[in-house]
Amino acid sequence: DAFLPVEHMEPRTEAATAAVRDAMKEAAPYGRLPVREIGDGLVSMLSEKVAAARSQEIDARRVKMEEGIAVLRDTYDSKKWLSGQVSAVQNNGVYVSVVEGKDAFVPLSEIPEAQVAEAKSASGEADAEGPRPTHKPGQPVRFRIVRHSWQTDSFVASLLSYDESVARSRAVRGFMRAGPLSA
């Protein structure tokens, strides 16, 4: 197994999960992607000559992505709405594109009930796996970044208003009253 950095993809691909997935389907329709090893578990679709010619561009793109992620990490506001696209859908939530090179996870508990449905089996009965998001990759969404984990350098987001998100969280923990909580 190896990692293919987006800046080493050919043709140039947006650093968003949906764009990378689409580029990989097109570049390797039968599951085999021609790459070369570049060290430290990394591979490149670029020839050595092309990579050398584009080295400044590749480095600048990587630095720009890292800087964008650092700014988000240091300045996100849990009450501020952002716009983006759904980049991936899972049974337990969705991923949304936040900045180039970084997605945020939106768990089911942070998705409005109107955007969650019971999965149905082929026979039409409720699936044992429970509710799932109704979103599709590429779908535009508005969200808020609510948390950042320094250990995993990952973000958690919400599609709920700040007040609704806090109310749901308090209800799950058994705090039904509104207002500030004290120890």
KOLNUTOR-924874 format. One line per field, with one value per atom (N, C-alpha, C, CB): residue in one letter; x negated, y, z negated. Coordinates in steps of 0.001 Angstrom, whole numbers, plus 500000, padded with zeros to 6 digits. Each point is the difference from the previous one (the first is absolute). Glycine has a CB too. Layout:
<sites>
residuo: [A,...] $
u: [X,...] $
v: [Y,...] $
w: [Z,...] $
</sites>
This chain:
<sites>
residuo: [D,D,D,D,A,A,A,A,F,F,F,F,L,L,L,L,P,P,P,P,V,V,V,V,E,E,E,E,H,H,H,H,M,M,M,M,E,E,E,E,P,P,P,P,R,R,R,R,T,T,T,T,E,E,E,E,A,A,A,A,A,A,A,A,T,T,T,T,A,A,A,A,A,A,A,A,V,V,V,V,R,R,R,R,D,D,D,D,A,A,A,A,M,M,M,M,K,K,K,K,E,E,E,E,A,A,A,A,A,A,A,A,P,P,P,P,Y,Y,Y,Y,G,G,G,G,R,R,R,R,L,L,L,L,P,P,P,P,V,V,V,V,R,R,R,R,E,E,E,E,I,I,I,I,G,G,G,G,D,D,D,D,G,G,G,G,L,L,L,L,V,V,V,V,S,S,S,S,M,M,M,M,L,L,L,L,S,S,S,S,E,E,E,E,K,K,K,K,V,V,V,V,A,A,A,A,A,A,A,A,A,A,A,A,R,R,R,R,S,S,S,S,Q,Q,Q,Q,E,E,E,E,I,I,I,I,D,D,D,D,A,A,A,A,R,R,R,R,R,R,R,R,V,V,V,V,K,K,K,K,M,M,M,M,E,E,E,E,E,E,E,E,G,G,G,G,I,I,I,I,A,A,A,A,V,V,V,V,L,L,L,L,R,R,R,R,D,D,D,D,T,T,T,T,Y,Y,Y,Y,D,D,D,D,S,S,S,S,K,K,K,K,K,K,K,K,W,W,W,W,L,L,L,L,S,S,S,S,G,G,G,G,Q,Q,Q,Q,V,V,V,V,S,S,S,S,A,A,A,A,V,V,V,V,Q,Q,Q,Q,N,N,N,N,N,N,N,N,G,G,G,G,V,V,V,V,Y,Y,Y,Y,V,V,V,V,S,S,S,S,V,V,V,V,V,V,V,V,E,E,E,E,G,G,G,G,K,K,K,K,D,D,D,D,A,A,A,A,F,F,F,F,V,V,V,V,P,P,P,P,L,L,L,L,S,S,S,S,E,E,E,E,I,I,I,I,P,P,P,P,E,E,E,E,A,A,A,A,Q,Q,Q,Q,V,V,V,V,A,A,A,A,E,E,E,E,A,A,A,A,K,K,K,K,S,S,S,S,A,A,A,A,S,S,S,S,G,G,G,G,E,E,E,E,A,A,A,A,D,D,D,D,A,A,A,A,E,E,E,E,G,G,G,G,P,P,P,P,R,R,R,R,P,P,P,P,T,T,T,T,H,H,H,H,K,K,K,K,P,P,P,P,G,G,G,G,Q,Q,Q,Q,P,P,P,P,V,V,V,V,R,R,R,R,F,F,F,F,R,R,R,R,I,I,I,I,V,V,V,V,R,R,R,R,H,H,H,H,S,S,S,S,W,W,W,W,Q,Q,Q,Q,T,T,T,T,D,D,D,D,S,S,S,S,F,F,F,F,V,V,V,V,A,A,A,A,S,S,S,S,L,L,L,L,L,L,L,L,S,S,S,S,Y,Y,Y,Y,D,D,D,D,E,E,E,E,S,S,S,S,V,V,V,V,A,A,A,A,R,R,R,R,S,S,S,S,R,R,R,R,A,A,A,A,V,V,V,V,R,R,R,R,G,G,G,G,F,F,F,F,M,M,M,M,R,R,R,R,A,A,A,A,G,G,G,G,P,P,P,P,L,L,L,L,S,S,S,S,A,A,A,A] $
u: [499168,500832,499130,501813,498641,499268,501013,498042,501477,500847,499643,500205,500829,499826,500461,500328,498729,500401,500692,498076,502920,500782,499124,502004,496941,499141,499155,499936,500084,499280,500956,498220,503013,500971,499966,501450,498779,500048,501266,497471,503402,499858,500206,500783,498878,500141,501434,498214,501914,501295,500226,499867,501341,500376,499822,501653,497865,499754,501282,497609,503379,501274,500316,500843,499705,500225,500768,499981,501093,500810,499190,502064,497139,499194,498923,500429,498936,498966,500619,498675,502488,500675,500321,500967,499583,500335,498749,501986,496936,498760,499430,499531,500570,499476,500828,499148,502172,500849,499642,501846,497877,499672,498594,501524,497522,498612,499781,499292,501500,499815,501340,497923,502746,501336,500021,500554,498316,499945,499229,500141,499629,499407,498486,501934,497361,498531,499581,499764,499498,499567,498490,501905,497634,498550,499362,500330,498815,499305,498553,502151,497038,498627,499751,499229,499922,499678,499103,500222,500042,499153,499405,501401,498869,499396,500980,497884,501779,500808,501443,498543,501688,501346,500854,499828,499558,500720,499756,499819,501174,499878,500431,500421,499254,500339,500458,498336,502614,500419,499094,502394,496801,499134,498687,501046,498448,498677,498979,500688,498132,498952,499686,499039,500925,499678,501091,498750,502520,501112,500039,501314,498487,500003,498889,500943,497884,498882,500336,498369,502236,500358,501076,499399,501471,501102,499724,501564,497233,499724,500406,498119,501621,500395,501520,497895,502788,501467,500579,499954,499476,500468,499802,499449,499357,499723,500915,497615,502586,500850,501445,498499,501977,501372,500156,500241,498779,500047,499974,498847,500274,499901,501309,497507,503087,501261,501104,499319,500762,501002,499742,500247,498488,499659,500310,498211,501528,500293,501502,497901,502884,501460,500558,500090,499386,500436,499596,499805,498982,499528,500865,497669,502693,500868,501348,498848,501728,501279,499864,500628,498330,499751,499936,498751,500613,499768,501122,497617,503264,500967,501465,498185,502132,501398,500882,499273,501960,500998,501198,499215,501124,501060,501383,498647,501489,501296,500059,500234,498645,499931,500368,498234,502674,500415,499009,502412,497262,499139,500775,497894,501651,500620,498987,501530,498958,499129,500836,498229,501153,500676,499795,499689,501279,499845,498933,502437,496543,498933,500129,498530,502115,500198,501167,497533,503168,501144,499725,501611,498593,499863,501279,497475,502697,501196,500119,499873,498997,500022,499838,499088,500918,499886,499470,499639,499966,499469,498708,502329,496856,498822,500287,498440,501123,500170,498630,502306,497513,498749,499961,499904,499023,499881,499053,500455,498304,498991,499275,499719,499523,499298,499100,500071,500130,499184,500557,498109,503076,500527,501522,498015,502494,501442,500325,500137,501128,500488,501101,499413,500681,501016,501218,498225,502968,501264,500704,500196,499812,500664,501516,498099,502590,501468,500649,499889,499531,500586,499965,499308,499925,499897,500641,497890,502961,500721,501482,498265,502420,501439,500765,499798,501222,500788,500583,500537,499810,500575,498994,501503,497195,498962,499438,499441,501310,499626,501206,498349,501420,501095,499609,500756,500255,499770,499617,501652,497283,499597,500965,497548,502791,500919,499238,501947,498404,499407,500684,499451,500088,500587,501472,497766,502637,501396,500867,499216,500162,500758,500083,501286,498102,500013,498870,501011,499148,498965,498711,501746,497146,498691,499564,499391,499968,499550,498919,500566,498780,498928,500530,498591,502708,500585,499999,499279,500919,500127,498683,501814,498323,498848,500261,499431,499513,500187,500544,498121,502667,500562,499150,502267,496611,499144,499318,499630,499940,499264,498671,502169,496752,498735,500184,498746,500632,500105,501133,499044,501850,501139,499512,501517,498920,499604,500663,499708,499542,500529,499422,500264,500483,499507,499751,501283,497598,499618,499196,499996,499807,499155,498931,501915,496857,498957,500235,498286,501877,500301,498850,502384,496669,498929,498794,501690,497143,498766,499271,499833,499678,499218,498530,501926,497267,498562,499328,500019,500520,499378,500078,500586,500543,500187,500006,501287,498592,500089,501235,497496,503635,501255,501029,499508,501454,501050,501346,498691,502173,501384,500861,499494,501537,500865,501452,498382,502489,501421,500802,499571,501556,500947,501138,499415,500511,501023,499581,500666,500319,499671,499276,502006,497277,499271,500951,498322,502816,500951,500579,500556,499796,500554,498954,501582,497181,498919,499773,498927,501038,499810,501176,498664,502559,501189,499967,501321,498322,499912,498939,500740,498117,498908,500406,498346,502316,500457,501055,499516,501379,501049,499387,501616,497370,499338,499311,499667,499778,499298,500943,497971,503318,500965,500250,499302,500168,500236,501120,497586,503597,501146,500246,500991,498521,500305,499042,500878,499595,499180,499158,501715,497377,499191,498673,502072,497094,498662,500047,499094,499936,499874,498879,500861,499280,498919,499576,500870,497931,499444,500619,497887] $
v: [498809,501191,501247,498755,502258,501257,501141,498882,502323,501188,500847,499970,500455,500864,501405,498050,502875,501385,500625,500229,500581,500593,500837,500025,500570,500826,499157,501711,496966,499093,499255,499735,500749,499380,500678,499393,499810,500507,499481,500095,500760,501448,500643,499939,501345,500743,499825,501692,497990,499684,500857,497646,502848,500760,499104,501420,499149,499227,499873,500786,498566,499722,498529,502423,496923,498559,499605,499915,500798,499653,500138,500754,500315,500210,498927,502468,497177,498960,498661,501226,498461,498741,499934,499911,501170,500024,499857,501444,499242,499920,498587,502410,496930,498631,499023,500523,499663,499135,500146,500183,501056,500244,499502,501989,498219,499620,498489,502221,497125,498553,499289,500431,499507,499398,498521,501636,497694,498582,499735,499494,501562,499845,500071,498667,501475,500076,501383,497507,503168,501364,500012,500941,499547,500043,501117,499092,500514,500960,499552,500574,500318,499657,500423,500259,498991,500308,501221,497578,503295,501183,500042,501236,497730,499905,500257,500703,498806,500193,499540,501914,497026,499479,500814,499106,501820,500852,499536,501934,498305,499709,501228,497528,502471,501117,499460,501497,499210,499681,500723,499669,501264,500807,499267,502111,498044,499443,500790,499257,500184,500690,501357,497780,502256,501232,501068,498632,500962,500940,500480,498855,500243,500374,501006,497742,502055,500928,501371,498069,501936,501266,500750,498998,500259,500620,500073,499149,500595,499885,501247,498480,502707,501223,500109,501142,498546,500033,498990,500720,498068,498945,500433,498233,502278,500450,501159,499265,501677,501155,499570,501452,497594,499522,499300,499750,499413,499305,501004,498007,502994,501021,500789,500169,500172,500750,499201,501148,497545,499153,499934,498644,501151,499923,501304,498346,502789,501298,500204,500926,498673,500120,499177,500388,498409,499131,500611,497969,502585,500623,501197,499240,501575,501150,499519,501347,497657,499454,499461,499425,499821,499395,501075,498108,503018,501041,501023,499686,500395,501104,499593,501357,497343,499641,500531,497931,502388,500522,499056,502445,496916,498980,500568,498721,502605,500604,500508,500640,499330,500539,498941,501606,498743,499102,500080,500268,498575,499888,499277,499969,500168,499292,499038,501956,496901,499009,498943,500418,498452,498881,498739,501068,498047,498670,499286,499904,499581,499314,498482,501951,497559,498554,499763,499538,499360,499638,498640,501343,498557,498735,499759,500249,498558,499697,500885,497657,502737,500749,501505,497991,502511,501431,500308,500318,500939,500437,500775,500093,499946,500849,501191,498023,503157,501206,500612,500403,500154,500673,501343,498841,501381,501237,500967,498738,500852,500752,498989,501787,498686,499074,499089,501681,497031,499028,499546,501010,499485,499605,499930,501057,497824,499793,500023,498626,501572,499904,498959,502421,496852,498970,500596,498195,501531,500403,498723,502114,497612,498782,500115,499599,499274,499998,500909,497671,502398,500820,501489,498258,502148,501411,500261,500173,498910,500141,500153,498618,502356,500155,498712,502436,497290,498777,499873,500091,501033,499968,499501,501890,498093,499574,498624,502402,496852,498647,499101,500845,497978,499074,498595,501428,497780,498581,499314,500012,499237,499234,498831,500665,499029,498888,498874,501601,497187,498836,499814,498891,500159,499727,499632,499243,500161,499612,501154,497685,503489,501159,500141,499795,499283,500080,500894,497703,502854,500851,499201,501377,499203,499369,499981,500766,498165,499851,501006,497585,503007,500958,501362,498802,501419,501245,501134,499298,501921,501167,500360,500830,499810,500428,501377,497612,503141,501314,499838,500949,500013,499966,500785,499771,500757,500828,499184,501516,499182,499400,500746,499302,499997,500692,501118,497885,503246,501163,500939,498609,500955,500829,501206,497960,503254,501175,499977,501325,499081,500069,501205,497500,502945,501022,499277,501935,498368,499295,500921,497810,501728,500702,499024,501542,498909,499182,500119,500350,498512,500055,499506,499678,499597,499443,499662,499090,500997,499549,499099,502103,496758,499085,500176,498348,502077,500159,498650,502125,496833,498677,499431,499610,500561,499429,501060,498157,503120,501133,499886,500201,499506,499863,500983,497567,502755,500946,499291,501876,498590,499540,501215,498153,501637,501092,499665,500624,500374,499837,500681,499891,499499,500621,500651,498309,501650,500588,501397,497713,503100,501299,499766,501106,499886,499877,499616,501698,499009,499746,498585,502445,497099,498653,498940,500849,499387,499058,499886,500554,500579,499998,499312,502133,498155,499383,498478,502101,497419,498546,499373,500328,500322,499477,499920,500953,500082,500004,498918,502464,497352,498988,498599,501481,498259,498697,499755,500152,500913,499857,500103,500957,499293,500048,501375,497747,503299,501369,500589,500277,499788,500438,501505,497758,502907,501426,500841,499592,501571,500917,500837,500064,500711,500891,499364,501025,499754,499508,498878,502258,496872,498913,500325,498328,501232,500206,498643,502296,497679,498748,499594,500523] $
w: [500000,500000,500000,498791,501913,500087,500053,501197,498572,500019,501208,497485,503259,501167,499640,501591,498151,499694,501206,498380,501370,501085,500927,498503,500960,500853,500952,498189,501642,500906,500937,498254,501853,500896,501361,498041,502991,501371,500650,500165,500357,500057,498624,502379,497541,498752,499501,500695,498023,499411,498766,500879,498964,498814,498769,501341,497564,498778,499189,499959,500613,499342,500260,500264,498743,500089,501258,497518,502787,501172,501295,498769,501338,501208,500132,499846,499032,500028,500392,498232,501186,500322,501488,497680,502869,501428,500871,499478,500139,500779,499972,499490,499362,499897,500831,497703,502312,500827,501471,498311,502102,501402,500340,499977,499106,500269,499907,499123,500045,499797,500008,498665,502503,500043,499615,501762,498324,499667,498710,502427,496802,498681,499922,499533,501563,499966,500463,500433,498702,500273,500224,498613,502533,500229,499168,502339,496725,499136,499835,498772,500690,499656,498556,502418,496898,498609,499941,499369,499641,499811,498594,501670,497527,498672,498879,501008,497806,498786,500160,499443,501335,500187,500955,497737,502999,500948,501428,498413,502447,501426,500788,499611,501674,500883,501342,498838,501764,501362,501005,499217,500294,500854,500258,499100,502104,500281,499192,502345,497500,499244,500627,499307,502018,500729,499777,501742,498374,499806,498543,501845,497209,498580,499712,499394,501193,499800,500589,500055,501133,500643,499222,502202,497119,499248,498490,501752,497832,498559,499221,500555,499973,499285,499919,500777,500310,500013,499006,502414,497559,499089,498549,501722,497980,498633,499598,500270,500652,499697,499753,501394,499364,499808,498655,502478,497165,498712,498849,501025,499070,498955,499899,500386,500749,500000,499307,502137,498140,499347,498493,502116,497503,498572,499281,500542,500115,499393,499841,501002,500007,499914,498853,502457,497368,498908,498663,501489,498419,498758,499623,500520,500461,499720,499473,501799,498839,499542,498579,502374,497381,498687,498908,501114,499198,499000,499877,500441,500564,499990,500169,500906,499124,500245,498869,501264,499093,499064,500069,500276,498606,500005,500293,498378,501649,500325,501444,497596,503112,501359,501024,499268,501643,501082,501144,499350,501212,501173,501096,498563,502652,501119,500594,500485,499952,500620,500681,498284,501961,500657,499191,502249,497857,499410,500819,499165,500155,500712,499911,499545,499404,499846,499049,500423,499785,499158,499383,501438,497253,499283,499218,499834,499634,499214,498765,500818,498596,498748,500176,498927,502309,500228,501382,497578,502614,501292,499779,500985,500053,500002,500908,499562,500014,500795,500264,499021,502172,500350,499287,502262,496991,499227,500695,497873,502275,500748,500874,498166,502812,500879,499164,501901,498248,499295,498665,501125,498463,498689,500038,498868,500631,499842,498510,502146,497534,498626,499968,499504,499393,499842,499300,499904,500639,499387,499545,501461,497211,499525,500126,498413,501600,500107,498961,500883,497918,498933,500321,498375,502635,500390,501364,498664,501773,501268,499686,501261,499353,499752,500302,500542,498663,500162,501403,497573,503058,501351,501035,499358,500298,500928,499637,500393,498780,499595,500263,498217,502336,500289,499569,501936,497722,499710,501302,498055,501911,501181,500157,499724,501501,500295,500684,500212,499436,500670,501349,497775,502995,501317,499888,500813,498065,499811,499493,499540,500213,499547,498490,502064,497206,498538,499524,499844,498944,499422,499840,498796,501614,499905,498534,502349,497236,498613,499640,500124,500870,499719,499569,501650,498438,499499,500997,497792,501699,500874,500689,498512,502649,500788,500578,500547,499723,500632,501420,498605,501833,501353,501003,498983,500599,500846,501100,498050,502981,501113,500161,501169,499229,500253,501030,499457,500259,500883,499637,501771,497344,499607,499184,499998,500359,499214,498620,502127,496849,498637,499274,499949,499038,499059,498686,501135,498238,498779,499098,501232,497536,499035,499512,499284,500578,499376,498498,501921,497390,498565,499127,500580,500009,499181,500865,498382,501010,500636,499025,501407,499079,499185,500356,499854,499180,500234,500165,498686,500637,500085,501411,497606,503053,501340,501094,498959,500658,500923,500893,499970,499375,500738,499457,500454,500394,499652,499957,501043,498056,499931,500313,498270,502544,500412,499675,501829,498347,499734,501098,497518,502825,500929,499231,501767,496893,499128,499569,499193,500425,499419,498682,501107,498419,498740,498872,500791,499113,498912,500075,499966,501247,500142,499674,501746,498657,499713,498492,502214,497090,498544,499319,500144,500301,499398,500170,500463,500721,500229,499102,502381,497533,499186,498533,501624,497888,498604,499766,499858,501096,499851,499921,501254,499575,499996,498658,502494,496935,498717,498799,501086,499149,498904,499425,499498,501147,499553,500841,499264,500180,500795,499915,499640,499330,499868,500850,497669,502705,500771,499052,501848,498702,499187,499643,499098,500216,499661,498975,500498,499587,499044,499030,501685,497069,499026,499477,499348,500107,499495,498680,501164] $
</sites>
